[in-house]
Structures are given as structure tokens and as C-alpha cells.
Amino acid sequence: MTSSRDNYQTNYEWHGETGPTIVLVHGLGLNHRMWQWQIPALSQSFRVLTYDLVGHGQTPPQDGNPDLTLFSTQLRSLLNECKVDRCSVLGFSLGGMIVRRFAMNYPEMLNATGILFSPHKRTEEAQQAIIDRVEQARASGPGATVDAALKRWFGDNFREGNPDVMDLIRKWVNANDKNVYSGNYRVLADGVEELIAPSNPIQCPTLVMTGTHDFGNPPEMSEAIVAEIPNSQLVILPELRHMAMVENPDLFNKRILSFLNRIYSRL
């Protein structure tokens, strides 16, 4: 389906027939289909809304340089189009940054949030490394960075044993327009600063999750995020890298459902 509200031509899909609304926000260079490993488990108890971010998948880019406010406004417009007044929003990586911006801008629309495998303040070395990747993508397109990304995102055994999954995700990333992709990548690189120690902290219940081996978003980053959100809980998945929802969906889904079921049992 496509929403055309407020000039956002957003591609989206609903999953599940009944229950509270859960929105899943994908990461940089991916699309709403990255959640296919979660939909069967979540849609048994919830109505799950997945969509393509501006400049990703089947949602076209907007004029000008993207930023977290653009992505946050896109989500608000989609929820208004779908007549969703309140929901829970969970985001992965760049999606987790969008969730934080959305929670600060539109707290009245949220029951809970999930900040999944998402960054906090980087070291100078780590920040320079991501800036270098932005420039590499700008010069040569997403294909120049995708294979190195897959090594960061997945454990060696999983990557070597699941070439079909690697091909699928590589295809998703390579489908991005070079110029659009580098602009979105810049949001991942530069957008963190506006989220650190916010003057209006997130107040709703929040799940913060990462993996012990997520090199770009390590446990200490998630600990720093939790320290800034009063009503939050931290989950660290052992032995997993960035895309744990693909590598070990059973464990990932169990943690998500435990959090959501606890939240909605109190509402």
C-alpha cells in the first residue's frame, strides 16, 4: 500500500488482524522486508505496520538533505494516514535513531519504544570510520561498502552458511540510488549528536537492545542510551552482531515479545 499524506509517498504493509499497533522501522539501506523474520511471531498478538523510509525501497526521496526530523515527520504522517493515535515503535540502527527523534517530537502518540542495535556517541576513531564509509558510498555507490558491512553485521559461521540470505541483503543495499544512499548514510553518521542527553528525555517504557559483538553499536552505547531514559530496560544478546533479528530470530523475537507483552498487560 502507499500513503500520500503530506507529500510523503510512503510504501507500507499491515500484518496481523487484531491487537495493539506495533510499528517497525528498518535500518539504513534496507527496506520494510528486513522484518520478515519477525512478522510471523509478532503478528499473532499485534497489528504490525512496516514501511519503507524516505529514499528506501519503494518510497521515493524528498527534496533537500534528509535528517532525523524528516524521517520522524514521515512516520507521523503515515500514522495519521492510517488513523493510528497511539502505538509502540521499534527501530533498528538508523531506525532506532528515528524512534528517539519521534519520541521527543510526538510523545503523545507512543505507548512504548524500542531502540535496537542503535548508536550513541562514538569515539573520534569510530566517527571518522563511518564518515569514511559515507564518502566511499558517495563516490562509488552502496556496492562499495556492502560486503564489509555484511562482515560487521553477521557472525562468520552464519554468513558462510547462509549465502542466500547474504545475497538477499546485498541485493537490497545495492538497489539504493548512489546519491540518495550517501545522503541517508550521512544521517546515520551525523544525527547521533542531536539525540544525546536530550532536554526532553523519552518518558514511555523503552527497550534498548544490542549484541555483545555489534562492533558499531556495542553494549556500552546501549548502556549510555539507557542512562538517559528513565523508564528503560537493557537487553544484550550474547554472541551476536548487528543483524541479530536475522541471525537468531527466535531469541530476538522472544525478547521483543516479552517486553511488549509486559507493557500491554498493564494498559
C-alpha positions as CSV (number, residue, x, y, z in Angstrom):
1,M,0.0,0.0,0.0
2,T,1.0,3.6,-0.4
3,S,0.3,6.6,1.7
4,S,0.4,10.0,0.0
5,R,-0.3,12.2,3.0
6,D,1.7,15.4,3.4
7,N,3.6,14.7,0.2
8,Y,5.1,11.5,1.6
9,Q,4.6,8.7,-0.9
10,T,5.3,6.1,1.7
11,N,5.1,2.4,0.8
12,Y,3.8,0.3,3.8
13,E,2.2,-3.0,4.7
14,W,0.0,-4.2,7.6
15,H,0.5,-7.6,9.1
16,G,-1.9,-9.3,11.6
17,E,-5.6,-8.8,12.2
18,T,-6.1,-7.8,15.8
19,G,-4.3,-6.3,18.8
20,P,-2.4,-3.1,19.5
21,T,-0.4,-1.5,16.8
22,I,3.4,-2.0,16.6
23,V,5.5,-0.1,14.1
24,L,8.8,-1.5,12.9
25,V,11.4,1.0,11.5
26,H,14.1,-0.5,9.3
27,G,17.8,0.5,9.1
28,L,20.0,2.3,6.6
29,G,19.9,1.0,3.0
30,L,17.4,-1.7,3.8
31,N,13.6,-1.8,3.5
32,H,10.5,-3.0,5.3
33,R,11.1,-6.6,4.2
34,M,14.0,-6.8,6.7
35,W,11.3,-7.6,9.3
36,Q,10.2,-10.8,7.6
37,W,11.9,-12.8,10.3
38,Q,9.7,-11.1,13.0
39,I,6.3,-10.8,11.3
40,P,5.1,-14.4,12.0
41,A,5.8,-14.1,15.7
42,L,4.6,-10.5,16.3
43,S,1.5,-10.6,14.1
44,Q,-0.1,-13.3,16.3
45,S,-0.8,-10.8,19.0
46,F,-0.3,-7.4,17.4
47,R,-1.1,-5.4,14.3
48,V,2.3,-4.8,12.8
49,L,3.0,-1.9,10.5
50,T,6.1,-2.0,8.4
51,Y,7.1,0.7,5.8
52,D,10.0,2.0,3.7
53,L,11.8,5.1,4.9
54,V,12.1,8.1,2.6
55,G,14.6,7.2,-0.1
56,H,14.5,3.5,0.6
57,G,12.7,0.6,-1.0
58,Q,9.6,1.8,-2.8
59,T,9.4,5.2,-1.0
60,P,10.9,8.0,-3.1
61,P,13.3,10.6,-1.7
62,Q,12.3,14.1,-0.7
63,D,14.0,17.3,-2.0
64,G,16.8,18.6,0.1
65,N,19.1,16.8,2.6
66,P,17.5,14.2,4.8
67,D,17.7,14.4,8.5
68,L,16.0,12.7,11.6
69,T,13.2,15.3,11.6
70,L,12.3,14.4,8.0
71,F,12.1,10.7,8.9
72,S,10.2,11.4,12.1
73,T,7.7,13.6,10.3
74,Q,7.2,10.8,7.7
75,L,6.3,8.4,10.4
76,R,3.8,10.8,12.0
77,S,2.2,11.4,8.6
78,L,1.9,7.7,8.0
79,L,0.3,7.1,11.4
80,N,-2.2,9.9,10.7
81,E,-3.0,8.5,7.3
82,C,-3.6,5.0,8.9
83,K,-5.7,6.6,11.7
84,V,-3.3,5.3,14.4
85,D,-3.5,7.6,17.5
86,R,-1.1,5.6,19.8
87,C,1.2,2.7,19.2
88,S,4.6,1.3,20.0
89,V,7.5,2.0,17.7
90,L,10.7,-0.1,17.5
91,G,13.6,0.8,15.3
92,F,16.8,-0.9,14.2
93,S,20.1,1.1,13.8
94,L,19.2,4.3,11.9
95,G,15.6,3.3,12.7
96,G,16.4,3.4,16.4
97,M,17.7,7.0,15.9
98,I,14.4,7.9,14.2
99,V,12.5,6.3,17.1
100,R,14.3,8.6,19.5
101,R,13.6,11.7,17.4
102,F,9.9,10.7,17.0
103,A,9.6,10.1,20.8
104,M,10.9,13.5,21.6
105,N,8.7,15.2,18.9
106,Y,5.5,13.2,19.4
107,P,5.4,11.6,22.8
108,E,1.6,11.7,22.9
109,M,1.5,9.0,20.2
110,L,3.5,6.4,22.0
111,N,2.9,3.5,24.4
112,A,6.4,2.2,24.2
113,T,9.6,2.4,22.2
114,G,12.3,0.0,21.1
115,I,15.9,1.2,20.3
116,L,17.6,-1.8,18.7
117,F,21.3,-2.0,17.8
118,S,21.5,1.7,17.5
119,P,24.3,4.2,18.2
120,H,25.1,6.7,20.9
121,K,28.2,9.0,21.0
122,R,31.1,7.5,19.0
123,T,34.8,7.7,19.7
124,E,36.7,10.0,17.3
125,E,38.1,6.9,15.6
126,A,34.7,5.3,15.2
127,Q,33.2,8.6,13.9
128,Q,35.9,9.0,11.4
129,A,35.5,5.4,10.2
130,I,31.8,6.0,9.5
131,I,32.5,9.3,7.7
132,D,35.0,7.5,5.5
133,R,32.3,4.9,4.6
134,V,29.9,7.8,3.8
135,E,32.4,9.2,1.4
136,Q,33.2,5.8,-0.1
137,A,29.5,5.3,-0.7
138,R,29.1,8.8,-2.2
139,A,31.9,8.2,-4.6
140,S,31.3,4.6,-5.6
141,G,27.7,3.7,-4.5
142,P,26.4,1.3,-1.9
143,G,28.2,-1.7,-3.5
144,A,31.5,-0.3,-2.4
145,T,30.6,-0.8,1.3
146,V,28.1,-3.6,1.4
147,D,30.5,-6.6,1.7
148,A,32.4,-5.0,4.5
149,A,29.0,-4.2,6.1
150,L,27.9,-7.9,5.9
151,K,31.0,-8.9,7.8
152,R,30.2,-6.4,10.6
153,W,26.5,-7.4,10.6
154,F,26.8,-11.2,10.8
155,G,28.9,-13.8,12.6
156,D,31.3,-15.6,10.3
157,N,29.6,-19.0,10.6
158,F,26.2,-17.6,9.8
159,R,27.5,-15.6,6.9
160,E,29.3,-18.5,5.3
161,G,26.4,-20.9,5.9
162,N,23.7,-18.7,4.6
163,P,24.8,-17.3,1.2
164,D,21.2,-16.9,0.1
165,V,20.5,-14.5,3.0
166,M,23.7,-12.6,2.2
167,D,22.6,-12.3,-1.4
168,L,19.2,-11.0,-0.4
169,I,20.5,-8.3,1.8
170,R,23.3,-7.4,-0.6
171,K,20.6,-7.0,-3.3
172,W,18.5,-4.7,-1.0
173,V,21.5,-2.5,-0.3
174,N,22.7,-2.4,-3.9
175,A,19.3,-1.3,-5.1
176,N,19.8,2.1,-3.4
177,D,20.5,5.1,-5.6
178,K,24.1,6.2,-5.1
179,N,23.3,9.8,-4.4
180,V,20.3,9.1,-2.2
181,Y,22.1,6.4,-0.2
182,S,25.1,8.6,0.7
183,G,22.7,11.3,1.9
184,N,20.9,8.9,4.1
185,Y,24.2,7.4,5.3
186,R,25.2,10.9,6.4
187,V,22.1,11.0,8.8
188,L,23.4,7.8,10.5
189,A,26.8,9.4,10.8
190,D,25.8,12.9,12.0
191,G,22.4,12.5,13.6
192,V,23.5,11.0,16.8
193,E,24.6,14.3,18.4
194,E,21.1,15.7,18.5
195,L,19.9,12.6,20.4
196,I,22.5,12.7,23.3
197,A,21.3,13.9,26.7
198,P,18.1,15.4,25.3
199,S,16.4,18.3,27.2
200,N,13.1,16.3,26.9
201,P,14.0,12.7,27.7
202,I,11.9,9.8,26.4
203,Q,9.3,9.0,29.1
204,C,7.5,6.0,27.8
205,P,8.7,2.4,28.6
206,T,11.7,1.7,26.3
207,L,13.6,-1.5,25.4
208,V,17.2,-0.9,24.4
209,M,18.9,-3.9,22.8
210,T,22.2,-4.8,21.2
211,G,24.5,-7.7,20.8
212,T,27.8,-8.4,22.5
213,H,29.6,-8.4,19.2
214,D,27.8,-5.4,17.5
215,F,31.0,-3.6,16.7
216,G,29.4,-0.3,15.6
217,N,26.7,-0.3,18.4
218,P,28.4,-2.1,21.3
219,P,26.9,-2.7,24.8
220,E,28.4,0.4,26.2
221,M,26.5,2.6,23.8
222,S,23.2,0.9,24.8
223,E,24.1,1.4,28.4
224,A,24.6,5.1,27.7
225,I,21.2,5.3,26.0
226,V,19.5,3.5,29.0
227,A,21.1,6.0,31.3
228,E,19.3,8.8,29.5
229,I,15.8,7.2,29.5
230,P,14.2,6.8,33.0
231,N,11.8,4.0,32.2
232,S,14.0,1.8,30.1
233,Q,15.5,-1.7,30.2
234,L,18.6,-3.1,28.6
235,V,19.0,-6.4,26.8
236,I,22.3,-7.6,25.5
237,L,22.1,-10.7,23.2
238,P,25.1,-12.9,23.6
239,E,27.5,-13.8,20.7
240,L,25.5,-11.8,18.1
241,R,26.5,-8.9,15.8
242,H,24.4,-6.2,14.2
243,M,21.6,-8.1,12.4
244,A,20.6,-10.4,15.3
245,M,17.0,-10.4,14.1
246,V,18.1,-12.3,11.0
247,E,20.8,-14.5,12.6
248,N,18.9,-15.6,15.6
249,P,15.2,-14.5,15.2
250,D,13.9,-16.9,17.9
251,L,16.0,-15.2,20.6
252,F,15.4,-11.7,19.2
253,N,11.6,-12.2,18.9
254,K,11.4,-13.7,22.4
255,R,13.0,-10.6,23.9
256,I,10.7,-8.3,21.9
257,L,7.6,-10.2,22.8
258,S,8.5,-10.3,26.4
259,F,8.8,-6.6,26.5
260,L,5.7,-5.8,24.5
261,N,3.5,-8.3,26.4
262,R,4.6,-6.8,29.7
263,I,3.8,-3.3,28.5
264,Y,0.4,-4.1,27.2
265,S,-0.6,-6.3,30.1
266,R,-0.5,-3.0,32.2
267,L,-2.6,-0.9,29.8
